[in-house]
Amino acid sequence: MTEETLICEYCDAAMQEMEAAFSYLGRSFRHKVMRCPVCGLVYIPEELARGRMREVEMALEDK
Ligand SMILES: [Zn+2]
């Protein structure tokens, strides 16, 4: 089990985990994200971004 500490590239501050609500294509979902306590920059994990993008692509291909 590895624990990564994300550092904000703008503030050089350690990001903190928080739960955020997202709205995407008319649907809302909650996900824990890392956020900079200084500037509020939210880090979206690549895994999450890719997963959602794939869902969109699949939905588009159906039509
Ligand atoms: Zn920051």
PDB file of the backbone (N, CA, C, O) and the ligand in Angstrom, with CONECT records:
HET     ZN  A 101       1
ATOM      1  N   MET A   1       0.852  -1.196   0.000  1.00  0.00           N
ATOM      2  CA  MET A   1       0.000   0.000   0.000  1.00  0.00           C
ATOM      3  C   MET A   1       0.890   1.251   0.000  1.00  0.00           C
ATOM      4  O   MET A   1       1.647   1.484   0.943  1.00  0.00           O
ATOM      5  N   THR A   2       0.793   2.015  -1.023  1.00  0.00           N
ATOM      6  CA  THR A   2       1.612   3.220  -1.104  1.00  0.00           C
ATOM      7  C   THR A   2       0.742   4.454  -0.966  1.00  0.00           C
ATOM      8  O   THR A   2      -0.381   4.506  -1.468  1.00  0.00           O
ATOM      9  N   GLU A   3       1.274   5.425  -0.288  1.00  0.00           N
ATOM     10  CA  GLU A   3       0.528   6.665  -0.101  1.00  0.00           C
ATOM     11  C   GLU A   3       1.287   7.792  -0.791  1.00  0.00           C
ATOM     12  O   GLU A   3       2.409   8.128  -0.413  1.00  0.00           O
ATOM     13  N   GLU A   4       0.671   8.354  -1.782  1.00  0.00           N
ATOM     14  CA  GLU A   4       1.341   9.420  -2.523  1.00  0.00           C
ATOM     15  C   GLU A   4       0.909  10.781  -2.010  1.00  0.00           C
ATOM     16  O   GLU A   4      -0.261  11.007  -1.701  1.00  0.00           O
ATOM     17  N   THR A   5       1.850  11.655  -1.929  1.00  0.00           N
ATOM     18  CA  THR A   5       1.532  13.029  -1.560  1.00  0.00           C
ATOM     19  C   THR A   5       1.628  13.885  -2.812  1.00  0.00           C
ATOM     20  O   THR A   5       2.682  13.983  -3.439  1.00  0.00           O
ATOM     21  N   LEU A   6       0.523  14.492  -3.158  1.00  0.00           N
ATOM     22  CA  LEU A   6       0.516  15.351  -4.335  1.00  0.00           C
ATOM     23  C   LEU A   6       0.858  16.778  -3.924  1.00  0.00           C
ATOM     24  O   LEU A   6       0.369  17.295  -2.920  1.00  0.00           O
ATOM     25  N   ILE A   7       1.687  17.378  -4.709  1.00  0.00           N
ATOM     26  CA  ILE A   7       2.102  18.755  -4.430  1.00  0.00           C
ATOM     27  C   ILE A   7       1.536  19.661  -5.522  1.00  0.00           C
ATOM     28  O   ILE A   7       1.673  19.383  -6.713  1.00  0.00           O
ATOM     29  N   CYS A   8       0.902  20.740  -5.094  1.00  0.00           N
ATOM     30  CA  CYS A   8       0.382  21.708  -6.058  1.00  0.00           C
ATOM     31  C   CYS A   8       1.544  22.335  -6.823  1.00  0.00           C
ATOM     32  O   CYS A   8       2.498  22.840  -6.230  1.00  0.00           O
ATOM     33  N   GLU A   9       1.447  22.295  -8.141  1.00  0.00           N
ATOM     34  CA  GLU A   9       2.560  22.818  -8.945  1.00  0.00           C
ATOM     35  C   GLU A   9       2.653  24.338  -8.891  1.00  0.00           C
ATOM     36  O   GLU A   9       3.682  24.911  -9.248  1.00  0.00           O
ATOM     37  N   TYR A  10       1.585  24.990  -8.448  1.00  0.00           N
ATOM     38  CA  TYR A  10       1.600  26.457  -8.381  1.00  0.00           C
ATOM     39  C   TYR A  10       2.074  26.959  -7.019  1.00  0.00           C
ATOM     40  O   TYR A  10       2.842  27.917  -6.934  1.00  0.00           O
ATOM     41  N   CYS A  11       1.606  26.299  -5.949  1.00  0.00           N
ATOM     42  CA  CYS A  11       1.880  26.794  -4.599  1.00  0.00           C
ATOM     43  C   CYS A  11       2.961  25.995  -3.883  1.00  0.00           C
ATOM     44  O   CYS A  11       3.502  26.440  -2.871  1.00  0.00           O
ATOM     45  N   ASP A  12       3.273  24.817  -4.410  1.00  0.00           N
ATOM     46  CA  ASP A  12       4.238  23.941  -3.752  1.00  0.00           C
ATOM     47  C   ASP A  12       3.696  23.498  -2.395  1.00  0.00           C
ATOM     48  O   ASP A  12       4.465  23.236  -1.470  1.00  0.00           O
ATOM     49  N   ALA A  13       2.372  23.415  -2.280  1.00  0.00           N
ATOM     50  CA  ALA A  13       1.744  22.996  -1.037  1.00  0.00           C
ATOM     51  C   ALA A  13       1.191  21.580  -1.195  1.00  0.00           C
ATOM     52  O   ALA A  13       0.805  21.175  -2.291  1.00  0.00           O
ATOM     53  N   ALA A  14       1.156  20.840  -0.102  1.00  0.00           N
ATOM     54  CA  ALA A  14       0.638  19.473  -0.145  1.00  0.00           C
ATOM     55  C   ALA A  14      -0.878  19.496  -0.300  1.00  0.00           C
ATOM     56  O   ALA A  14      -1.580  20.191   0.434  1.00  0.00           O
ATOM     57  N   MET A  15      -1.366  18.732  -1.259  1.00  0.00           N
ATOM     58  CA  MET A  15      -2.804  18.686  -1.497  1.00  0.00           C
ATOM     59  C   MET A  15      -3.484  17.805  -0.458  1.00  0.00           C
ATOM     60  O   MET A  15      -2.879  16.875   0.074  1.00  0.00           O
ATOM     61  N   GLN A  16      -4.753  18.109  -0.175  1.00  0.00           N
ATOM     62  CA  GLN A  16      -5.506  17.355   0.819  1.00  0.00           C
ATOM     63  C   GLN A  16      -6.699  16.693   0.156  1.00  0.00           C
ATOM     64  O   GLN A  16      -7.291  17.219  -0.786  1.00  0.00           O
ATOM     65  N   GLU A  17      -7.038  15.501   0.687  1.00  0.00           N
ATOM     66  CA  GLU A  17      -8.158  14.768   0.115  1.00  0.00           C
ATOM     67  C   GLU A  17      -9.480  15.335   0.618  1.00  0.00           C
ATOM     68  O   GLU A  17      -9.648  15.591   1.810  1.00  0.00           O
ATOM     69  N   MET A  18     -10.399  15.522  -0.293  1.00  0.00           N
ATOM     70  CA  MET A  18     -11.729  15.983   0.084  1.00  0.00           C
ATOM     71  C   MET A  18     -12.742  15.417  -0.886  1.00  0.00           C
ATOM     72  O   MET A  18     -12.409  15.069  -2.019  1.00  0.00           O
ATOM     73  N   GLU A  19     -13.978  15.327  -0.434  1.00  0.00           N
ATOM     74  CA  GLU A  19     -15.017  14.802  -1.301  1.00  0.00           C
ATOM     75  C   GLU A  19     -15.643  15.956  -2.066  1.00  0.00           C
ATOM     76  O   GLU A  19     -16.020  16.975  -1.487  1.00  0.00           O
ATOM     77  N   ALA A  20     -15.747  15.781  -3.374  1.00  0.00           N
ATOM     78  CA  ALA A  20     -16.301  16.837  -4.202  1.00  0.00           C
ATOM     79  C   ALA A  20     -17.438  16.276  -5.039  1.00  0.00           C
ATOM     80  O   ALA A  20     -17.440  15.098  -5.398  1.00  0.00           O
ATOM     81  N   ALA A  21     -18.397  17.128  -5.343  1.00  0.00           N
ATOM     82  CA  ALA A  21     -19.511  16.730  -6.189  1.00  0.00           C
ATOM     83  C   ALA A  21     -19.253  17.244  -7.592  1.00  0.00           C
ATOM     84  O   ALA A  21     -18.943  18.419  -7.791  1.00  0.00           O
ATOM     85  N   PHE A  22     -19.381  16.360  -8.553  1.00  0.00           N
ATOM     86  CA  PHE A  22     -19.173  16.735  -9.939  1.00  0.00           C
ATOM     87  C   PHE A  22     -20.497  16.660 -10.678  1.00  0.00           C
ATOM     88  O   PHE A  22     -21.381  15.875 -10.336  1.00  0.00           O
ATOM     89  N   SER A  23     -20.606  17.475 -11.672  1.00  0.00           N
ATOM     90  CA  SER A  23     -21.763  17.383 -12.555  1.00  0.00           C
ATOM     91  C   SER A  23     -21.224  17.078 -13.940  1.00  0.00           C
ATOM     92  O   SER A  23     -20.365  17.791 -14.458  1.00  0.00           O
ATOM     93  N   TYR A  24     -21.730  16.030 -14.521  1.00  0.00           N
ATOM     94  CA  TYR A  24     -21.170  15.605 -15.803  1.00  0.00           C
ATOM     95  C   TYR A  24     -22.287  15.074 -16.678  1.00  0.00           C
ATOM     96  O   TYR A  24     -22.955  14.101 -16.329  1.00  0.00           O
ATOM     97  N   LEU A  25     -22.483  15.714 -17.806  1.00  0.00           N
ATOM     98  CA  LEU A  25     -23.524  15.313 -18.764  1.00  0.00           C
ATOM     99  C   LEU A  25     -24.883  15.169 -18.086  1.00  0.00           C
ATOM    100  O   LEU A  25     -25.622  14.219 -18.344  1.00  0.00           O
ATOM    101  N   GLY A  26     -25.199  16.122 -17.220  1.00  0.00           N
ATOM    102  CA  GLY A  26     -26.504  16.124 -16.590  1.00  0.00           C
ATOM    103  C   GLY A  26     -26.606  15.187 -15.403  1.00  0.00           C
ATOM    104  O   GLY A  26     -27.647  15.131 -14.748  1.00  0.00           O
ATOM    105  N   ARG A  27     -25.547  14.452 -15.117  1.00  0.00           N
ATOM    106  CA  ARG A  27     -25.557  13.570 -13.963  1.00  0.00           C
ATOM    107  C   ARG A  27     -24.557  14.093 -12.948  1.00  0.00           C
ATOM    108  O   ARG A  27     -23.541  14.684 -13.313  1.00  0.00           O
ATOM    109  N   SER A  28     -24.850  13.873 -11.671  1.00  0.00           N
ATOM    110  CA  SER A  28     -23.907  14.292 -10.650  1.00  0.00           C
ATOM    111  C   SER A  28     -23.390  13.064  -9.928  1.00  0.00           C
ATOM    112  O   SER A  28     -24.115  12.090  -9.727  1.00  0.00           O
ATOM    113  N   PHE A  29     -22.150  13.125  -9.548  1.00  0.00           N
ATOM    114  CA  PHE A  29     -21.566  12.041  -8.777  1.00  0.00           C
ATOM    115  C   PHE A  29     -20.548  12.617  -7.827  1.00  0.00           C
ATOM    116  O   PHE A  29     -20.044  13.724  -8.020  1.00  0.00           O
ATOM    117  N   ARG A  30     -20.254  11.852  -6.798  1.00  0.00           N
ATOM    118  CA  ARG A  30     -19.302  12.320  -5.795  1.00  0.00           C
ATOM    119  C   ARG A  30     -18.044  11.475  -5.861  1.00  0.00           C
ATOM    120  O   ARG A  30     -18.093  10.268  -6.098  1.00  0.00           O
ATOM    121  N   HIS A  31     -16.950  12.118  -5.650  1.00  0.00           N
ATOM    122  CA  HIS A  31     -15.690  11.398  -5.692  1.00  0.00           C
ATOM    123  C   HIS A  31     -14.689  12.116  -4.818  1.00  0.00           C
ATOM    124  O   HIS A  31     -14.685  13.343  -4.724  1.00  0.00           O
ATOM    125  N   LYS A  32     -13.845  11.332  -4.183  1.00  0.00           N
ATOM    126  CA  LYS A  32     -12.802  11.955  -3.373  1.00  0.00           C
ATOM    127  C   LYS A  32     -11.678  12.406  -4.280  1.00  0.00           C
ATOM    128  O   LYS A  32     -11.156  11.638  -5.088  1.00  0.00           O
ATOM    129  N   VAL A  33     -11.325  13.648  -4.133  1.00  0.00           N
ATOM    130  CA  VAL A  33     -10.266  14.202  -4.971  1.00  0.00           C
ATOM    131  C   VAL A  33      -9.238  14.900  -4.095  1.00  0.00           C
ATOM    132  O   VAL A  33      -9.498  15.221  -2.935  1.00  0.00           O
ATOM    133  N   MET A  34      -8.091  15.121  -4.663  1.00  0.00           N
ATOM    134  CA  MET A  34      -7.049  15.868  -3.966  1.00  0.00           C
ATOM    135  C   MET A  34      -7.188  17.337  -4.362  1.00  0.00           C
ATOM    136  O   MET A  34      -7.336  17.673  -5.537  1.00  0.00           O
ATOM    137  N   ARG A  35      -7.136  18.190  -3.359  1.00  0.00           N
ATOM    138  CA  ARG A  35      -7.316  19.604  -3.621  1.00  0.00           C
ATOM    139  C   ARG A  35      -6.269  20.424  -2.878  1.00  0.00           C
ATOM    140  O   ARG A  35      -5.908  20.113  -1.743  1.00  0.00           O
ATOM    141  N   CYS A  36      -5.797  21.458  -3.523  1.00  0.00           N
ATOM    142  CA  CYS A  36      -4.813  22.341  -2.905  1.00  0.00           C
ATOM    143  C   CYS A  36      -5.530  23.262  -1.923  1.00  0.00           C
ATOM    144  O   CYS A  36      -6.474  23.954  -2.306  1.00  0.00           O
ATOM    145  N   PRO A  37      -5.092  23.280  -0.650  1.00  0.00           N
ATOM    146  CA  PRO A  37      -5.740  24.123   0.354  1.00  0.00           C
ATOM    147  C   PRO A  37      -5.441  25.600   0.151  1.00  0.00           C
ATOM    148  O   PRO A  37      -6.102  26.453   0.745  1.00  0.00           O
ATOM    149  N   VAL A  38      -4.464  25.908  -0.672  1.00  0.00           N
ATOM    150  CA  VAL A  38      -4.058  27.307  -0.857  1.00  0.00           C
ATOM    151  C   VAL A  38      -4.826  27.948  -2.013  1.00  0.00           C
ATOM    152  O   VAL A  38      -5.488  28.970  -1.831  1.00  0.00           O
ATOM    153  N   CYS A  39      -4.735  27.349  -3.201  1.00  0.00           N
ATOM    154  CA  CYS A  39      -5.359  27.973  -4.363  1.00  0.00           C
ATOM    155  C   CYS A  39      -6.642  27.270  -4.789  1.00  0.00           C
ATOM    156  O   CYS A  39      -7.371  27.776  -5.642  1.00  0.00           O
ATOM    157  N   GLY A  40      -6.927  26.094  -4.195  1.00  0.00           N
ATOM    158  CA  GLY A  40      -8.174  25.409  -4.502  1.00  0.00           C
ATOM    159  C   GLY A  40      -8.124  24.574  -5.763  1.00  0.00           C
ATOM    160  O   GLY A  40      -9.152  24.075  -6.219  1.00  0.00           O
ATOM    161  N   LEU A  41      -6.942  24.416  -6.333  1.00  0.00           N
ATOM    162  CA  LEU A  41      -6.794  23.595  -7.528  1.00  0.00           C
ATOM    163  C   LEU A  41      -7.187  22.157  -7.216  1.00  0.00           C
ATOM    164  O   LEU A  41      -6.717  21.577  -6.237  1.00  0.00           O
ATOM    165  N   VAL A  42      -8.041  21.591  -8.042  1.00  0.00           N
ATOM    166  CA  VAL A  42      -8.483  20.208  -7.848  1.00  0.00           C
ATOM    167  C   VAL A  42      -7.734  19.300  -8.809  1.00  0.00           C
ATOM    168  O   VAL A  42      -7.653  19.549 -10.012  1.00  0.00           O
ATOM    169  N   TYR A  43      -7.196  18.251  -8.237  1.00  0.00           N
ATOM    170  CA  TYR A  43      -6.487  17.282  -9.070  1.00  0.00           C
ATOM    171  C   TYR A  43      -7.447  16.159  -9.438  1.00  0.00           C
ATOM    172  O   TYR A  43      -7.927  15.436  -8.565  1.00  0.00           O
ATOM    173  N   ILE A  44      -7.723  16.016 -10.705  1.00  0.00           N
ATOM    174  CA  ILE A  44      -8.580  14.929 -11.166  1.00  0.00           C
ATOM    175  C   ILE A  44      -7.678  13.764 -11.577  1.00  0.00           C
ATOM    176  O   ILE A  44      -6.850  13.895 -12.477  1.00  0.00           O
ATOM    177  N   PRO A  45      -7.848  12.633 -10.911  1.00  0.00           N
ATOM    178  CA  PRO A  45      -7.012  11.495 -11.270  1.00  0.00           C
ATOM    179  C   PRO A  45      -7.218  11.099 -12.729  1.00  0.00           C
ATOM    180  O   PRO A  45      -8.340  11.085 -13.236  1.00  0.00           O
ATOM    181  N   GLU A  46      -6.138  10.787 -13.371  1.00  0.00           N
ATOM    182  CA  GLU A  46      -6.193  10.417 -14.781  1.00  0.00           C
ATOM    183  C   GLU A  46      -7.131   9.228 -14.990  1.00  0.00           C
ATOM    184  O   GLU A  46      -7.832   9.132 -15.997  1.00  0.00           O
ATOM    185  N   GLU A  47      -7.121   8.341 -14.020  1.00  0.00           N
ATOM    186  CA  GLU A  47      -7.965   7.149 -14.086  1.00  0.00           C
ATOM    187  C   GLU A  47      -9.442   7.524 -14.168  1.00  0.00           C
ATOM    188  O   GLU A  47     -10.204   6.970 -14.960  1.00  0.00           O
ATOM    189  N   LEU A  48      -9.818   8.478 -13.327  1.00  0.00           N
ATOM    190  CA  LEU A  48     -11.212   8.920 -13.310  1.00  0.00           C
ATOM    191  C   LEU A  48     -11.561   9.639 -14.609  1.00  0.00           C
ATOM    192  O   LEU A  48     -12.612   9.392 -15.200  1.00  0.00           O
ATOM    193  N   ALA A  49     -10.689  10.515 -15.043  1.00  0.00           N
ATOM    194  CA  ALA A  49     -10.941  11.276 -16.263  1.00  0.00           C
ATOM    195  C   ALA A  49     -11.077  10.341 -17.458  1.00  0.00           C
ATOM    196  O   ALA A  49     -11.986  10.494 -18.274  1.00  0.00           O
ATOM    197  N   ARG A  50     -10.185   9.390 -17.556  1.00  0.00           N
ATOM    198  CA  ARG A  50     -10.224   8.440 -18.669  1.00  0.00           C
ATOM    199  C   ARG A  50     -11.482   7.586 -18.619  1.00  0.00           C
ATOM    200  O   ARG A  50     -12.106   7.326 -19.648  1.00  0.00           O
ATOM    201  N   GLY A  51     -11.850   7.151 -17.415  1.00  0.00           N
ATOM    202  CA  GLY A  51     -13.038   6.307 -17.257  1.00  0.00           C
ATOM    203  C   GLY A  51     -14.282   7.026 -17.738  1.00  0.00           C
ATOM    204  O   GLY A  51     -15.117   6.445 -18.431  1.00  0.00           O
ATOM    205  N   ARG A  52     -14.403   8.280 -17.372  1.00  0.00           N
ATOM    206  CA  ARG A  52     -15.572   9.058 -17.767  1.00  0.00           C
ATOM    207  C   ARG A  52     -15.546   9.332 -19.260  1.00  0.00           C
ATOM    208  O   ARG A  52     -16.582   9.287 -19.923  1.00  0.00           O
ATOM    209  N   MET A  53     -14.390   9.610 -19.778  1.00  0.00           N
ATOM    210  CA  MET A  53     -14.278   9.864 -21.209  1.00  0.00           C
ATOM    211  C   MET A  53     -14.701   8.637 -22.005  1.00  0.00           C
ATOM    212  O   MET A  53     -15.369   8.748 -23.033  1.00  0.00           O
ATOM    213  N   ARG A  54     -14.308   7.480 -21.521  1.00  0.00           N
ATOM    214  CA  ARG A  54     -14.650   6.247 -22.209  1.00  0.00           C
ATOM    215  C   ARG A  54     -16.157   6.033 -22.214  1.00  0.00           C
ATOM    216  O   ARG A  54     -16.728   5.599 -23.215  1.00  0.00           O
ATOM    217  N   GLU A  55     -16.799   6.342 -21.089  1.00  0.00           N
ATOM    218  CA  GLU A  55     -18.255   6.218 -21.016  1.00  0.00           C
ATOM    219  C   GLU A  55     -18.912   7.113 -22.064  1.00  0.00           C
ATOM    220  O   GLU A  55     -19.884   6.726 -22.712  1.00  0.00           O
ATOM    221  N   VAL A  56     -18.372   8.295 -22.213  1.00  0.00           N
ATOM    222  CA  VAL A  56     -18.923   9.246 -23.178  1.00  0.00           C
ATOM    223  C   VAL A  56     -18.744   8.708 -24.591  1.00  0.00           C
ATOM    224  O   VAL A  56     -19.668   8.746 -25.403  1.00  0.00           O
ATOM    225  N   GLU A  57     -17.557   8.212 -24.874  1.00  0.00           N
ATOM    226  CA  GLU A  57     -17.287   7.665 -26.198  1.00  0.00           C
ATOM    227  C   GLU A  57     -18.217   6.524 -26.516  1.00  0.00           C
ATOM    228  O   GLU A  57     -18.733   6.427 -27.629  1.00  0.00           O
ATOM    229  N   MET A  58     -18.438   5.650 -25.536  1.00  0.00           N
ATOM    230  CA  MET A  58     -19.311   4.503 -25.755  1.00  0.00           C
ATOM    231  C   MET A  58     -20.740   4.959 -26.012  1.00  0.00           C
ATOM    232  O   MET A  58     -21.433   4.409 -26.868  1.00  0.00           O
ATOM    233  N   ALA A  59     -21.172   5.966 -25.265  1.00  0.00           N
ATOM    234  CA  ALA A  59     -22.533   6.471 -25.419  1.00  0.00           C
ATOM    235  C   ALA A  59     -22.702   7.080 -26.818  1.00  0.00           C
ATOM    236  O   ALA A  59     -23.755   6.940 -27.440  1.00  0.00           O
ATOM    237  N   LEU A  60     -21.674   7.745 -27.293  1.00  0.00           N
ATOM    238  CA  LEU A  60     -21.749   8.369 -28.607  1.00  0.00           C
ATOM    239  C   LEU A  60     -21.779   7.317 -29.727  1.00  0.00           C
ATOM    240  O   LEU A  60     -22.457   7.489 -30.740  1.00  0.00           O
ATOM    241  N   GLU A  61     -21.040   6.242 -29.524  1.00  0.00           N
ATOM    242  CA  GLU A  61     -20.998   5.200 -30.542  1.00  0.00           C
ATOM    243  C   GLU A  61     -22.321   4.464 -30.683  1.00  0.00           C
ATOM    244  O   GLU A  61     -22.615   3.905 -31.740  1.00  0.00           O
ATOM    245  N   ASP A  62     -23.123   4.463 -29.616  1.00  0.00           N
ATOM    246  CA  ASP A  62     -24.407   3.789 -29.665  1.00  0.00           C
ATOM    247  C   ASP A  62     -25.394   4.462 -30.604  1.00  0.00           C
ATOM    248  O   ASP A  62     -26.317   3.828 -31.114  1.00  0.00           O
ATOM    249  N   LYS A  63     -25.187   5.758 -30.826  1.00  0.00           N
ATOM    250  CA  LYS A  63     -26.171   6.493 -31.607  1.00  0.00           C
ATOM    251  C   LYS A  63     -25.845   6.547 -33.102  1.00  0.00           C
ATOM    252  O   LYS A  63     -26.597   7.139 -33.877  1.00  0.00           O
TER     253      LYS A  63
HETATM  254 ZN    ZN A 101      -2.150  25.568  -5.076  1.00  0.00          ZN2+
END
